Amino acid sequence: MAAKIFNIYPKKGRIAVGSDADIVIWDPHRERMISKRTHHHAADFNIFEGMTVHGVADTTISRGKVVWRNNLLKVEAGSGRFVPLAPFSPTVFATIQQRAKVIASN
């Protein structure tokens, strides 16, 4: 559903020929605390610092390769790709347009 919301489906969010082979194996029973010391980007802060989240990515597979397992990131800097996001996701805006029609009819 996230891929549809961000308007990048079916390139993302689908297991099929022609789609990226990105899969996350999720452990809904684990918890972790968010911290700037443990995130993997260049920012030196995190607005969610100290927040405990429920559910953790156990394993992540990107383009067919395991890139996250056992709390270890296994990628080289610069190996990611920019994914452009087209505006006006039909998944989101269909709901907004339907709501506007209902409001207008009342």
C-alpha positions as CSV (number, residue, x, y, z in Angstrom):
1,M,0.0,0.0,0.0
2,A,2.9,2.4,0.7
3,A,4.1,2.1,-2.9
4,K,0.6,3.1,-4.1
5,I,0.4,6.0,-1.7
6,F,3.8,7.3,-2.9
7,N,2.8,6.6,-6.5
8,I,5.7,4.3,-7.3
9,Y,3.7,1.1,-7.8
10,P,4.3,-1.3,-9.6
11,K,8.1,-0.5,-9.7
12,K,8.0,-0.8,-5.9
13,G,5.6,-2.7,-3.7
14,R,5.1,-5.7,-5.9
15,I,6.9,-9.0,-6.4
16,A,6.9,-9.5,-10.2
17,V,9.2,-9.5,-13.2
18,G,10.1,-5.9,-13.9
19,S,9.6,-4.7,-10.3
20,D,12.5,-4.1,-8.0
21,A,13.1,-7.1,-5.7
22,D,12.7,-5.1,-2.5
23,I,11.3,-7.1,0.4
24,V,11.3,-6.5,4.2
25,I,10.8,-9.3,6.7
26,W,9.0,-7.7,9.6
27,D,9.1,-8.8,13.2
28,P,6.0,-7.3,14.9
29,H,7.0,-8.5,18.4
30,R,10.4,-6.7,18.6
31,E,10.8,-3.1,19.8
32,R,13.6,-0.6,19.4
33,M,14.3,3.0,20.5
34,I,14.9,5.5,17.8
35,S,18.2,7.4,18.1
36,K,20.4,9.6,16.0
37,R,23.3,7.3,17.0
38,T,21.7,4.3,15.2
39,H,20.2,5.7,12.1
40,H,21.9,5.4,8.8
41,H,21.9,8.9,7.2
42,A,24.0,12.0,7.5
43,A,21.6,14.0,9.7
44,D,22.9,14.6,13.2
45,F,19.4,14.6,14.8
46,N,16.2,12.7,14.7
47,I,12.9,14.3,15.6
48,F,11.7,11.0,17.0
49,E,14.8,10.7,19.3
50,G,14.0,8.4,22.3
51,M,10.7,7.1,21.0
52,T,10.1,3.4,21.3
53,V,8.6,1.8,18.2
54,H,6.9,-1.6,18.1
55,G,7.8,-3.8,15.1
56,V,11.2,-3.9,13.6
57,A,12.7,-4.9,10.2
58,D,14.4,-8.2,10.7
59,T,15.8,-8.6,7.2
60,T,15.7,-6.3,4.1
61,I,16.4,-7.4,0.6
62,S,17.0,-4.7,-2.0
63,R,17.3,-5.5,-5.7
64,G,17.7,-9.2,-4.8
65,K,20.5,-8.7,-2.2
66,V,20.3,-8.9,1.6
67,V,21.2,-5.4,2.8
68,W,20.0,-5.5,6.4
69,R,20.2,-8.5,8.8
70,N,21.0,-8.9,12.5
71,N,21.0,-5.1,12.9
72,L,23.8,-4.7,10.4
73,L,23.6,-2.6,7.3
74,K,25.4,-4.4,4.4
75,V,25.6,-1.8,1.7
76,E,28.3,0.5,0.3
77,A,27.9,4.3,0.4
78,G,26.4,5.5,-2.9
79,S,24.8,2.2,-3.8
80,G,21.2,3.6,-3.4
81,R,19.2,5.0,-6.2
82,F,17.0,8.1,-6.4
83,V,13.4,7.2,-6.9
84,P,11.4,10.1,-8.3
85,L,7.8,10.4,-7.0
86,A,5.2,11.5,-9.4
87,P,2.6,13.8,-7.9
88,F,-1.1,13.2,-7.3
89,S,-1.2,9.5,-6.4
90,P,-4.5,8.1,-7.5
91,T,-4.7,6.1,-4.3
92,V,-4.6,9.2,-2.2
93,F,-6.4,11.7,-4.5
94,A,-9.3,9.4,-5.4
95,T,-10.3,9.5,-1.7
96,I,-9.9,13.2,-1.5
97,Q,-12.0,13.8,-4.6
98,Q,-14.7,11.4,-3.4
99,R,-14.8,13.3,0.0
100,A,-15.1,16.6,-1.9
101,K,-18.0,15.3,-3.9
102,V,-19.8,14.1,-0.8
103,I,-19.3,17.4,0.9
104,A,-20.4,19.3,-2.1
105,S,-23.6,17.3,-2.4
106,N,-24.7,18.1,1.2
